[in-house]
Amino acid sequence: MTAAWEYIDQTRDMVHDLEQRVQKAKDNVEAITKLMQTWNKLPLFERKKEGKTDHMLSLDDRNDRINKRYNEVKDVGTKIHALVKV
């Protein structure tokens, strides 16, 4: 009878451990999604807002925008890589 209870306890502990790891993985996927949403929905270039008929893209500060977005993506990539390792 003791062996059966030991087996039940071991199985319960393994299932609990598995549930915790699955929950941690789920939390990490949600965190990755939130991290990506910080820059995912923002356009890199926007239209000029001076006139209603003007359809030109604002490229005056394109190098600054590209560098800023690159750094954002790079930082998020580092955080995502750390979450995936976990």
PDB file of N, CA, C and O in Angstrom, chain B, residues numbered from 101:
ATOM      1  N   MET B 101       0.818  -1.195   0.000  1.00  0.00           N
ATOM      2  CA  MET B 101       0.000   0.000   0.000  1.00  0.00           C
ATOM      3  C   MET B 101       0.862   1.259   0.000  1.00  0.00           C
ATOM      4  O   MET B 101       0.509   2.259  -0.624  1.00  0.00           O
ATOM      5  N   THR B 102       1.994   1.206   0.702  1.00  0.00           N
ATOM      6  CA  THR B 102       2.891   2.360   0.777  1.00  0.00           C
ATOM      7  C   THR B 102       3.478   2.676  -0.589  1.00  0.00           C
ATOM      8  O   THR B 102       3.632   3.844  -0.944  1.00  0.00           O
ATOM      9  N   ALA B 103       3.804   1.654  -1.349  1.00  0.00           N
ATOM     10  CA  ALA B 103       4.385   1.865  -2.674  1.00  0.00           C
ATOM     11  C   ALA B 103       3.391   2.556  -3.595  1.00  0.00           C
ATOM     12  O   ALA B 103       3.779   3.380  -4.424  1.00  0.00           O
ATOM     13  N   ALA B 104       2.129   2.230  -3.458  1.00  0.00           N
ATOM     14  CA  ALA B 104       1.112   2.859  -4.292  1.00  0.00           C
ATOM     15  C   ALA B 104       1.005   4.352  -3.976  1.00  0.00           C
ATOM     16  O   ALA B 104       0.884   5.171  -4.886  1.00  0.00           O
ATOM     17  N   TRP B 105       1.048   4.709  -2.683  1.00  0.00           N
ATOM     18  CA  TRP B 105       0.968   6.115  -2.314  1.00  0.00           C
ATOM     19  C   TRP B 105       2.210   6.869  -2.756  1.00  0.00           C
ATOM     20  O   TRP B 105       2.121   8.026  -3.166  1.00  0.00           O
ATOM     21  N   GLU B 106       3.360   6.229  -2.677  1.00  0.00           N
ATOM     22  CA  GLU B 106       4.592   6.865  -3.153  1.00  0.00           C
ATOM     23  C   GLU B 106       4.499   7.128  -4.653  1.00  0.00           C
ATOM     24  O   GLU B 106       4.899   8.190  -5.130  1.00  0.00           O
ATOM     25  N   TYR B 107       3.977   6.169  -5.382  1.00  0.00           N
ATOM     26  CA  TYR B 107       3.804   6.333  -6.827  1.00  0.00           C
ATOM     27  C   TYR B 107       2.823   7.469  -7.129  1.00  0.00           C
ATOM     28  O   TYR B 107       3.055   8.270  -8.035  1.00  0.00           O
ATOM     29  N   ILE B 108       1.739   7.534  -6.373  1.00  0.00           N
ATOM     30  CA  ILE B 108       0.746   8.588  -6.566  1.00  0.00           C
ATOM     31  C   ILE B 108       1.368   9.956  -6.272  1.00  0.00           C
ATOM     32  O   ILE B 108       1.162  10.911  -7.021  1.00  0.00           O
ATOM     33  N   ASP B 109       2.136  10.043  -5.170  1.00  0.00           N
ATOM     34  CA  ASP B 109       2.790  11.313  -4.834  1.00  0.00           C
ATOM     35  C   ASP B 109       3.794  11.729  -5.905  1.00  0.00           C
ATOM     36  O   ASP B 109       3.850  12.900  -6.279  1.00  0.00           O
ATOM     37  N   GLN B 110       4.584  10.779  -6.398  1.00  0.00           N
ATOM     38  CA  GLN B 110       5.569  11.093  -7.442  1.00  0.00           C
ATOM     39  C   GLN B 110       4.870  11.551  -8.723  1.00  0.00           C
ATOM     40  O   GLN B 110       5.298  12.510  -9.364  1.00  0.00           O
ATOM     41  N   THR B 111       3.814  10.869  -9.079  1.00  0.00           N
ATOM     42  CA  THR B 111       3.072  11.232 -10.293  1.00  0.00           C
ATOM     43  C   THR B 111       2.435  12.612 -10.138  1.00  0.00           C
ATOM     44  O   THR B 111       2.464  13.429 -11.059  1.00  0.00           O
ATOM     45  N   ARG B 112       1.870  12.856  -8.980  1.00  0.00           N
ATOM     46  CA  ARG B 112       1.261  14.162  -8.721  1.00  0.00           C
ATOM     47  C   ARG B 112       2.308  15.267  -8.783  1.00  0.00           C
ATOM     48  O   ARG B 112       2.044  16.332  -9.342  1.00  0.00           O
ATOM     49  N   ASP B 113       3.483  15.036  -8.224  1.00  0.00           N
ATOM     50  CA  ASP B 113       4.559  16.028  -8.273  1.00  0.00           C
ATOM     51  C   ASP B 113       5.031  16.274  -9.705  1.00  0.00           C
ATOM     52  O   ASP B 113       5.308  17.414 -10.078  1.00  0.00           O
ATOM     53  N   MET B 114       5.124  15.225 -10.501  1.00  0.00           N
ATOM     54  CA  MET B 114       5.539  15.383 -11.896  1.00  0.00           C
ATOM     55  C   MET B 114       4.499  16.168 -12.688  1.00  0.00           C
ATOM     56  O   MET B 114       4.846  17.021 -13.504  1.00  0.00           O
ATOM     57  N   VAL B 115       3.229  15.878 -12.445  1.00  0.00           N
ATOM     58  CA  VAL B 115       2.163  16.591 -13.144  1.00  0.00           C
ATOM     59  C   VAL B 115       2.153  18.062 -12.722  1.00  0.00           C
ATOM     60  O   VAL B 115       1.963  18.947 -13.557  1.00  0.00           O
ATOM     61  N   HIS B 116       2.353  18.319 -11.457  1.00  0.00           N
ATOM     62  CA  HIS B 116       2.399  19.696 -10.959  1.00  0.00           C
ATOM     63  C   HIS B 116       3.580  20.444 -11.590  1.00  0.00           C
ATOM     64  O   HIS B 116       3.434  21.594 -12.005  1.00  0.00           O
ATOM     65  N   ASP B 117       4.726  19.807 -11.662  1.00  0.00           N
ATOM     66  CA  ASP B 117       5.906  20.417 -12.279  1.00  0.00           C
ATOM     67  C   ASP B 117       5.647  20.715 -13.754  1.00  0.00           C
ATOM     68  O   ASP B 117       5.994  21.789 -14.248  1.00  0.00           O
ATOM     69  N   LEU B 118       5.041  19.767 -14.446  1.00  0.00           N
ATOM     70  CA  LEU B 118       4.721  19.968 -15.860  1.00  0.00           C
ATOM     71  C   LEU B 118       3.742  21.129 -16.034  1.00  0.00           C
ATOM     72  O   LEU B 118       3.903  21.946 -16.940  1.00  0.00           O
ATOM     73  N   GLU B 119       2.737  21.201 -15.175  1.00  0.00           N
ATOM     74  CA  GLU B 119       1.760  22.289 -15.255  1.00  0.00           C
ATOM     75  C   GLU B 119       2.439  23.636 -15.042  1.00  0.00           C
ATOM     76  O   GLU B 119       2.104  24.605 -15.724  1.00  0.00           O
ATOM     77  N   GLN B 120       3.375  23.715 -14.120  1.00  0.00           N
ATOM     78  CA  GLN B 120       4.089  24.970 -13.874  1.00  0.00           C
ATOM     79  C   GLN B 120       4.936  25.369 -15.080  1.00  0.00           C
ATOM     80  O   GLN B 120       4.987  26.545 -15.440  1.00  0.00           O
ATOM     81  N   ARG B 121       5.598  24.399 -15.705  1.00  0.00           N
ATOM     82  CA  ARG B 121       6.427  24.708 -16.874  1.00  0.00           C
ATOM     83  C   ARG B 121       5.577  25.134 -18.063  1.00  0.00           C
ATOM     84  O   ARG B 121       5.961  26.037 -18.807  1.00  0.00           O
ATOM     85  N   VAL B 122       4.426  24.494 -18.250  1.00  0.00           N
ATOM     86  CA  VAL B 122       3.530  24.882 -19.343  1.00  0.00           C
ATOM     87  C   VAL B 122       2.983  26.284 -19.096  1.00  0.00           C
ATOM     88  O   VAL B 122       2.889  27.081 -20.029  1.00  0.00           O
ATOM     89  N   GLN B 123       2.626  26.592 -17.866  1.00  0.00           N
ATOM     90  CA  GLN B 123       2.126  27.930 -17.533  1.00  0.00           C
ATOM     91  C   GLN B 123       3.211  28.976 -17.757  1.00  0.00           C
ATOM     92  O   GLN B 123       2.928  30.062 -18.264  1.00  0.00           O
ATOM     93  N   LYS B 124       4.441  28.664 -17.387  1.00  0.00           N
ATOM     94  CA  LYS B 124       5.558  29.597 -17.608  1.00  0.00           C
ATOM     95  C   LYS B 124       5.772  29.826 -19.103  1.00  0.00           C
ATOM     96  O   LYS B 124       6.019  30.956 -19.526  1.00  0.00           O
ATOM     97  N   ALA B 125       5.681  28.771 -19.900  1.00  0.00           N
ATOM     98  CA  ALA B 125       5.827  28.913 -21.354  1.00  0.00           C
ATOM     99  C   ALA B 125       4.705  29.781 -21.917  1.00  0.00           C
ATOM    100  O   ALA B 125       4.947  30.629 -22.776  1.00  0.00           O
ATOM    101  N   LYS B 126       3.501  29.577 -21.445  1.00  0.00           N
ATOM    102  CA  LYS B 126       2.352  30.381 -21.892  1.00  0.00           C
ATOM    103  C   LYS B 126       2.554  31.846 -21.523  1.00  0.00           C
ATOM    104  O   LYS B 126       2.295  32.734 -22.336  1.00  0.00           O
ATOM    105  N   ASP B 127       3.012  32.100 -20.310  1.00  0.00           N
ATOM    106  CA  ASP B 127       3.281  33.472 -19.873  1.00  0.00           C
ATOM    107  C   ASP B 127       4.367  34.116 -20.734  1.00  0.00           C
ATOM    108  O   ASP B 127       4.276  35.294 -21.079  1.00  0.00           O
ATOM    109  N   ASN B 128       5.388  33.342 -21.077  1.00  0.00           N
ATOM    110  CA  ASN B 128       6.465  33.869 -21.907  1.00  0.00           C
ATOM    111  C   ASN B 128       5.972  34.203 -23.311  1.00  0.00           C
ATOM    112  O   ASN B 128       6.388  35.210 -23.885  1.00  0.00           O
ATOM    113  N   VAL B 129       5.096  33.382 -23.872  1.00  0.00           N
ATOM    114  CA  VAL B 129       4.537  33.667 -25.200  1.00  0.00           C
ATOM    115  C   VAL B 129       3.709  34.954 -25.146  1.00  0.00           C
ATOM    116  O   VAL B 129       3.777  35.771 -26.064  1.00  0.00           O
ATOM    117  N   GLU B 130       2.944  35.135 -24.099  1.00  0.00           N
ATOM    118  CA  GLU B 130       2.172  36.367 -23.949  1.00  0.00           C
ATOM    119  C   GLU B 130       3.088  37.578 -23.804  1.00  0.00           C
ATOM    120  O   GLU B 130       2.809  38.641 -24.358  1.00  0.00           O
ATOM    121  N   ALA B 131       4.184  37.417 -23.058  1.00  0.00           N
ATOM    122  CA  ALA B 131       5.141  38.512 -22.897  1.00  0.00           C
ATOM    123  C   ALA B 131       5.808  38.848 -24.229  1.00  0.00           C
ATOM    124  O   ALA B 131       6.022  40.020 -24.539  1.00  0.00           O
ATOM    125  N   ILE B 132       6.136  37.830 -25.012  1.00  0.00           N
ATOM    126  CA  ILE B 132       6.740  38.048 -26.331  1.00  0.00           C
ATOM    127  C   ILE B 132       5.767  38.809 -27.224  1.00  0.00           C
ATOM    128  O   ILE B 132       6.163  39.734 -27.932  1.00  0.00           O
ATOM    129  N   THR B 133       4.508  38.425 -27.192  1.00  0.00           N
ATOM    130  CA  THR B 133       3.497  39.101 -28.002  1.00  0.00           C
ATOM    131  C   THR B 133       3.379  40.569 -27.596  1.00  0.00           C
ATOM    132  O   THR B 133       3.301  41.445 -28.458  1.00  0.00           O
ATOM    133  N   LYS B 134       3.367  40.838 -26.308  1.00  0.00           N
ATOM    134  CA  LYS B 134       3.271  42.223 -25.836  1.00  0.00           C
ATOM    135  C   LYS B 134       4.508  43.022 -26.223  1.00  0.00           C
ATOM    136  O   LYS B 134       4.401  44.188 -26.603  1.00  0.00           O
ATOM    137  N   LEU B 135       5.676  42.404 -26.129  1.00  0.00           N
ATOM    138  CA  LEU B 135       6.906  43.092 -26.517  1.00  0.00           C
ATOM    139  C   LEU B 135       6.886  43.479 -27.993  1.00  0.00           C
ATOM    140  O   LEU B 135       7.303  44.577 -28.364  1.00  0.00           O
ATOM    141  N   MET B 136       6.404  42.579 -28.816  1.00  0.00           N
ATOM    142  CA  MET B 136       6.378  42.847 -30.247  1.00  0.00           C
ATOM    143  C   MET B 136       5.340  43.912 -30.594  1.00  0.00           C
ATOM    144  O   MET B 136       5.515  44.636 -31.574  1.00  0.00           O
ATOM    145  N   GLN B 137       4.288  44.024 -29.833  1.00  0.00           N
ATOM    146  CA  GLN B 137       3.252  45.005 -30.121  1.00  0.00           C
ATOM    147  C   GLN B 137       3.720  46.428 -29.887  1.00  0.00           C
ATOM    148  O   GLN B 137       3.089  47.366 -30.375  1.00  0.00           O
ATOM    149  N   THR B 138       4.814  46.616 -29.153  1.00  0.00           N
ATOM    150  CA  THR B 138       5.300  47.970 -28.895  1.00  0.00           C
ATOM    151  C   THR B 138       5.706  48.660 -30.184  1.00  0.00           C
ATOM    152  O   THR B 138       5.530  49.872 -30.305  1.00  0.00           O
ATOM    153  N   TRP B 139       6.234  47.942 -31.133  1.00  0.00           N
ATOM    154  CA  TRP B 139       6.653  48.551 -32.401  1.00  0.00           C
ATOM    155  C   TRP B 139       5.970  47.949 -33.608  1.00  0.00           C
ATOM    156  O   TRP B 139       6.102  48.473 -34.714  1.00  0.00           O
ATOM    157  N   ASN B 140       5.261  46.885 -33.428  1.00  0.00           N
ATOM    158  CA  ASN B 140       4.646  46.168 -34.540  1.00  0.00           C
ATOM    159  C   ASN B 140       3.545  46.976 -35.229  1.00  0.00           C
ATOM    160  O   ASN B 140       3.405  46.903 -36.450  1.00  0.00           O
ATOM    161  N   LYS B 141       2.779  47.729 -34.484  1.00  0.00           N
ATOM    162  CA  LYS B 141       1.623  48.423 -35.046  1.00  0.00           C
ATOM    163  C   LYS B 141       1.936  49.841 -35.512  1.00  0.00           C
ATOM    164  O   LYS B 141       1.109  50.474 -36.169  1.00  0.00           O
ATOM    165  N   LEU B 142       3.117  50.342 -35.180  1.00  0.00           N
ATOM    166  CA  LEU B 142       3.476  51.693 -35.582  1.00  0.00           C
ATOM    167  C   LEU B 142       4.163  51.675 -36.938  1.00  0.00           C
ATOM    168  O   LEU B 142       5.100  50.904 -37.142  1.00  0.00           O
ATOM    169  N   PRO B 143       3.714  52.509 -37.866  1.00  0.00           N
ATOM    170  CA  PRO B 143       4.377  52.547 -39.173  1.00  0.00           C
ATOM    171  C   PRO B 143       5.759  53.192 -39.049  1.00  0.00           C
ATOM    172  O   PRO B 143       5.979  54.059 -38.203  1.00  0.00           O
ATOM    173  N   LEU B 144       6.663  52.764 -39.886  1.00  0.00           N
ATOM    174  CA  LEU B 144       7.999  53.340 -39.872  1.00  0.00           C
ATOM    175  C   LEU B 144       7.968  54.756 -40.440  1.00  0.00           C
ATOM    176  O   LEU B 144       8.615  55.663 -39.915  1.00  0.00           O
ATOM    177  N   PHE B 145       7.220  54.929 -41.501  1.00  0.00           N
ATOM    178  CA  PHE B 145       7.071  56.252 -42.114  1.00  0.00           C
ATOM    179  C   PHE B 145       5.596  56.625 -42.135  1.00  0.00           C
ATOM    180  O   PHE B 145       4.732  55.776 -42.357  1.00  0.00           O
ATOM    181  N   GLU B 146       5.318  57.901 -41.902  1.00  0.00           N
ATOM    182  CA  GLU B 146       3.945  58.389 -41.910  1.00  0.00           C
ATOM    183  C   GLU B 146       3.783  59.442 -42.991  1.00  0.00           C
ATOM    184  O   GLU B 146       4.759  60.028 -43.459  1.00  0.00           O
ATOM    185  N   ARG B 147       2.562  59.670 -43.372  1.00  0.00           N
ATOM    186  CA  ARG B 147       2.265  60.706 -44.355  1.00  0.00           C
ATOM    187  C   ARG B 147       2.365  62.080 -43.697  1.00  0.00           C
ATOM    188  O   ARG B 147       2.102  62.239 -42.505  1.00  0.00           O
ATOM    189  N   LYS B 148       2.745  63.050 -44.491  1.00  0.00           N
ATOM    190  CA  LYS B 148       2.803  64.424 -43.989  1.00  0.00           C
ATOM    191  C   LYS B 148       1.393  64.883 -43.652  1.00  0.00           C
ATOM    192  O   LYS B 148       0.441  64.544 -44.355  1.00  0.00           O
ATOM    193  N   LYS B 149       1.262  65.634 -42.605  1.00  0.00           N
ATOM    194  CA  LYS B 149      -0.060  66.046 -42.147  1.00  0.00           C
ATOM    195  C   LYS B 149      -0.319  67.524 -42.399  1.00  0.00           C
ATOM    196  O   LYS B 149      -1.221  68.109 -41.799  1.00  0.00           O
ATOM    197  N   GLU B 150       0.457  68.122 -43.274  1.00  0.00           N
ATOM    198  CA  GLU B 150       0.314  69.554 -43.520  1.00  0.00           C
ATOM    199  C   GLU B 150      -0.955  69.866 -44.305  1.00  0.00           C
ATOM    200  O   GLU B 150      -1.678  70.801 -43.959  1.00  0.00           O
ATOM    201  N   GLY B 151      -1.234  69.110 -45.341  1.00  0.00           N
ATOM    202  CA  GLY B 151      -2.411  69.363 -46.153  1.00  0.00           C
ATOM    203  C   GLY B 151      -3.214  68.099 -46.335  1.00  0.00           C
ATOM    204  O   GLY B 151      -2.678  66.994 -46.255  1.00  0.00           O
ATOM    205  N   LYS B 152      -4.489  68.259 -46.577  1.00  0.00           N
ATOM    206  CA  LYS B 152      -5.349  67.085 -46.739  1.00  0.00           C
ATOM    207  C   LYS B 152      -5.104  66.370 -48.058  1.00  0.00           C
ATOM    208  O   LYS B 152      -5.322  65.163 -48.154  1.00  0.00           O
ATOM    209  N   THR B 153      -4.652  67.100 -49.081  1.00  0.00           N
ATOM    210  CA  THR B 153      -4.440  66.473 -50.388  1.00  0.00           C
ATOM    211  C   THR B 153      -3.016  65.990 -50.560  1.00  0.00           C
ATOM    212  O   THR B 153      -2.701  65.353 -51.565  1.00  0.00           O
ATOM    213  N   ASP B 154      -2.142  66.278 -49.600  1.00  0.00           N
ATOM    214  CA  ASP B 154      -0.737  65.882 -49.700  1.00  0.00           C
ATOM    215  C   ASP B 154      -0.607  64.406 -49.327  1.00  0.00           C
ATOM    216  O   ASP B 154      -0.980  64.008 -48.224  1.00  0.00           O
ATOM    217  N   HIS B 155      -0.085  63.606 -50.233  1.00  0.00           N
ATOM    218  CA  HIS B 155       0.034  62.172 -49.996  1.00  0.00           C
ATOM    219  C   HIS B 155       1.484  61.728 -49.920  1.00  0.00           C
ATOM    220  O   HIS B 155       1.771  60.539 -50.059  1.00  0.00           O
ATOM    221  N   MET B 156       2.387  62.645 -49.705  1.00  0.00           N
ATOM    222  CA  MET B 156       3.803  62.315 -49.649  1.00  0.00           C
ATOM    223  C   MET B 156       4.165  61.750 -48.280  1.00  0.00           C
ATOM    224  O   MET B 156       3.615  62.158 -47.257  1.00  0.00           O
ATOM    225  N   LEU B 157       5.090  60.815 -48.283  1.00  0.00           N
ATOM    226  CA  LEU B 157       5.590  60.290 -47.022  1.00  0.00           C
ATOM    227  C   LEU B 157       6.587  61.270 -46.431  1.00  0.00           C
ATOM    228  O   LEU B 157       7.333  61.927 -47.157  1.00  0.00           O
ATOM    229  N   SER B 158       6.596  61.360 -45.143  1.00  0.00           N
ATOM    230  CA  SER B 158       7.544  62.221 -44.459  1.00  0.00           C
ATOM    231  C   SER B 158       8.868  61.469 -44.321  1.00  0.00           C
ATOM    232  O   SER B 158       9.005  60.587 -43.473  1.00  0.00           O
ATOM    233  N   LEU B 159       9.832  61.823 -45.154  1.00  0.00           N
ATOM    234  CA  LEU B 159      11.123  61.132 -45.154  1.00  0.00           C
ATOM    235  C   LEU B 159      12.251  62.028 -44.667  1.00  0.00           C
ATOM    236  O   LEU B 159      13.424  61.673 -44.783  1.00  0.00           O
ATOM    237  N   ASP B 160      11.900  63.189 -44.121  1.00  0.00           N
ATOM    238  CA  ASP B 160      12.921  64.127 -43.675  1.00  0.00           C
ATOM    239  C   ASP B 160      13.818  63.534 -42.596  1.00  0.00           C
ATOM    240  O   ASP B 160      15.029  63.752 -42.599  1.00  0.00           O
ATOM    241  N   ASP B 161      13.234  62.800 -41.698  1.00  0.00           N
ATOM    242  CA  ASP B 161      14.004  62.227 -40.588  1.00  0.00           C
ATOM    243  C   ASP B 161      14.112  60.703 -40.706  1.00  0.00           C
ATOM    244  O   ASP B 161      14.103  59.994 -39.699  1.00  0.00           O
ATOM    245  N   ARG B 162      14.213  60.216 -41.926  1.00  0.00           N
ATOM    246  CA  ARG B 162      14.167  58.765 -42.129  1.00  0.00           C
ATOM    247  C   ARG B 162      15.325  58.036 -41.464  1.00  0.00           C
ATOM    248  O   ARG B 162      15.130  56.946 -40.926  1.00  0.00           O
ATOM    249  N   ASN B 163      16.538  58.613 -41.488  1.00  0.00           N
ATOM    250  CA  ASN B 163      17.674  57.934 -40.847  1.00  0.00           C
ATOM    251  C   ASN B 163      17.456  57.806 -39.349  1.00  0.00           C
ATOM    252  O   ASN B 163      17.757  56.769 -38.759  1.00  0.00           O
ATOM    253  N   ASP B 164      16.936  58.857 -38.736  1.00  0.00           N
ATOM    254  CA  ASP B 164      16.644  58.794 -37.298  1.00  0.00           C
ATOM    255  C   ASP B 164      15.567  57.761 -37.001  1.00  0.00           C
ATOM    256  O   ASP B 164      15.680  56.995 -36.043  1.00  0.00           O
ATOM    257  N   ARG B 165      14.526  57.742 -37.820  1.00  0.00           N
ATOM    258  CA  ARG B 165      13.434  56.775 -37.629  1.00  0.00           C
ATOM    259  C   ARG B 165      13.932  55.345 -37.802  1.00  0.00           C
ATOM    260  O   ARG B 165      13.585  54.461 -37.019  1.00  0.00           O
ATOM    261  N   ILE B 166      14.742  55.124 -38.827  1.00  0.00           N
ATOM    262  CA  ILE B 166      15.266  53.775 -39.086  1.00  0.00           C
ATOM    263  C   ILE B 166      16.154  53.331 -37.939  1.00  0.00           C
ATOM    264  O   ILE B 166      16.040  52.198 -37.471  1.00  0.00           O
ATOM    265  N   ASN B 167      17.035  54.205 -37.481  1.00  0.00           N
ATOM    266  CA  ASN B 167      17.923  53.843 -36.368  1.00  0.00           C
ATOM    267  C   ASN B 167      17.145  53.585 -35.087  1.00  0.00           C
ATOM    268  O   ASN B 167      17.446  52.651 -34.344  1.00  0.00           O
ATOM    269  N   LYS B 168      16.136  54.425 -34.833  1.00  0.00           N
ATOM    270  CA  LYS B 168      15.316  54.238 -33.634  1.00  0.00           C
ATOM    271  C   LYS B 168      14.573  52.908 -33.692  1.00  0.00           C
ATOM    272  O   LYS B 168      14.561  52.160 -32.715  1.00  0.00           O
ATOM    273  N   ARG B 169      13.950  52.607 -34.838  1.00  0.00           N
ATOM    274  CA  ARG B 169      13.202  51.350 -34.979  1.00  0.00           C
ATOM    275  C   ARG B 169      14.144  50.153 -34.889  1.00  0.00           C
ATOM    276  O   ARG B 169      13.810  49.147 -34.264  1.00  0.00           O
ATOM    277  N   TYR B 170      15.319  50.258 -35.512  1.00  0.00           N
ATOM    278  CA  TYR B 170      16.294  49.166 -35.453  1.00  0.00           C
ATOM    279  C   TYR B 170      16.673  48.883 -34.006  1.00  0.00           C
ATOM    280  O   TYR B 170      16.729  47.725 -33.592  1.00  0.00           O
ATOM    281  N   ASN B 171      16.934  49.935 -33.239  1.00  0.00           N
ATOM    282  CA  ASN B 171      17.299  49.741 -31.832  1.00  0.00           C
ATOM    283  C   ASN B 171      16.146  49.145 -31.029  1.00  0.00           C
ATOM    284  O   ASN B 171      16.362  48.309 -30.151  1.00  0.00           O
ATOM    285  N   GLU B 172      14.921  49.576 -31.330  1.00  0.00           N
ATOM    286  CA  GLU B 172      13.757  48.999 -30.644  1.00  0.00           C
ATOM    287  C   GLU B 172      13.636  47.507 -30.946  1.00  0.00           C
ATOM    288  O   GLU B 172      13.446  46.697 -30.039  1.00  0.00           O
ATOM    289  N   VAL B 173      13.747  47.153 -32.220  1.00  0.00           N
ATOM    290  CA  VAL B 173      13.624  45.746 -32.614  1.00  0.00           C
ATOM    291  C   VAL B 173      14.769  44.929 -32.025  1.00  0.00           C
ATOM    292  O   VAL B 173      14.562  43.799 -31.584  1.00  0.00           O
ATOM    293  N   LYS B 174      15.952  45.481 -32.014  1.00  0.00           N
ATOM    294  CA  LYS B 174      17.119  44.783 -31.462  1.00  0.00           C
ATOM    295  C   LYS B 174      16.938  44.524 -29.958  1.00  0.00           C
ATOM    296  O   LYS B 174      17.210  43.426 -29.471  1.00  0.00           O
ATOM    297  N   ASP B 175      16.478  45.547 -29.235  1.00  0.00           N
ATOM    298  CA  ASP B 175      16.251  45.383 -27.791  1.00  0.00           C
ATOM    299  C   ASP B 175      15.161  44.349 -27.511  1.00  0.00           C
ATOM    300  O   ASP B 175      15.312  43.502 -26.630  1.00  0.00           O
ATOM    301  N   VAL B 176      14.070  44.422 -28.259  1.00  0.00           N
ATOM    302  CA  VAL B 176      12.989  43.451 -28.090  1.00  0.00           C
ATOM    303  C   VAL B 176      13.486  42.050 -28.453  1.00  0.00           C
ATOM    304  O   VAL B 176      13.130  41.075 -27.792  1.00  0.00           O
ATOM    305  N   GLY B 177      14.299  41.950 -29.492  1.00  0.00           N
ATOM    306  CA  GLY B 177      14.848  40.653 -29.891  1.00  0.00           C
ATOM    307  C   GLY B 177      15.679  40.033 -28.782  1.00  0.00           C
ATOM    308  O   GLY B 177      15.610  38.826 -28.549  1.00  0.00           O
ATOM    309  N   THR B 178      16.464  40.852 -28.098  1.00  0.00           N
ATOM    310  CA  THR B 178      17.277  40.353 -26.981  1.00  0.00           C
ATOM    311  C   THR B 178      16.384  39.833 -25.852  1.00  0.00           C
ATOM    312  O   THR B 178      16.650  38.781 -25.270  1.00  0.00           O
ATOM    313  N   LYS B 179      15.323  40.586 -25.552  1.00  0.00           N
ATOM    314  CA  LYS B 179      14.394  40.148 -24.494  1.00  0.00           C
ATOM    315  C   LYS B 179      13.660  38.876 -24.895  1.00  0.00           C
ATOM    316  O   LYS B 179      13.466  37.980 -24.074  1.00  0.00           O
ATOM    317  N   ILE B 180      13.253  38.799 -26.158  1.00  0.00           N
ATOM    318  CA  ILE B 180      12.567  37.601 -26.646  1.00  0.00           C
ATOM    319  C   ILE B 180      13.492  36.400 -26.589  1.00  0.00           C
ATOM    320  O   ILE B 180      13.075  35.312 -26.193  1.00  0.00           O
ATOM    321  N   HIS B 181      14.741  36.587 -26.978  1.00  0.00           N
ATOM    322  CA  HIS B 181      15.704  35.482 -26.940  1.00  0.00           C
ATOM    323  C   HIS B 181      15.864  34.957 -25.508  1.00  0.00           C
ATOM    324  O   HIS B 181      15.947  33.748 -25.291  1.00  0.00           O
ATOM    325  N   ALA B 182      15.907  35.871 -24.535  1.00  0.00           N
ATOM    326  CA  ALA B 182      16.023  35.455 -23.130  1.00  0.00           C
ATOM    327  C   ALA B 182      14.775  34.676 -22.701  1.00  0.00           C
ATOM    328  O   ALA B 182      14.887  33.674 -21.995  1.00  0.00           O
ATOM    329  N   LEU B 183      13.590  35.128 -23.119  1.00  0.00           N
ATOM    330  CA  LEU B 183      12.358  34.421 -22.761  1.00  0.00           C
ATOM    331  C   LEU B 183      12.287  33.041 -23.398  1.00  0.00           C
ATOM    332  O   LEU B 183      11.802  32.093 -22.780  1.00  0.00           O
ATOM    333  N   VAL B 184      12.772  32.925 -24.639  1.00  0.00           N
ATOM    334  CA  VAL B 184      12.734  31.627 -25.324  1.00  0.00           C
ATOM    335  C   VAL B 184      13.683  30.646 -24.636  1.00  0.00           C
ATOM    336  O   VAL B 184      13.394  29.452 -24.553  1.00  0.00           O
ATOM    337  N   LYS B 185      14.809  31.147 -24.147  1.00  0.00           N
ATOM    338  CA  LYS B 185      15.752  30.250 -23.449  1.00  0.00           C
ATOM    339  C   LYS B 185      15.131  29.641 -22.203  1.00  0.00           C
ATOM    340  O   LYS B 185      15.410  28.495 -21.852  1.00  0.00           O
ATOM    341  N   VAL B 186      14.279  30.427 -21.534  1.00  0.00           N
ATOM    342  CA  VAL B 186      13.631  29.936 -20.304  1.00  0.00           C
ATOM    343  C   VAL B 186      12.712  28.802 -20.652  1.00  0.00           C
ATOM    344  O   VAL B 186      12.064  28.239 -19.769  1.00  0.00           O
TER     345      VAL B 186
END
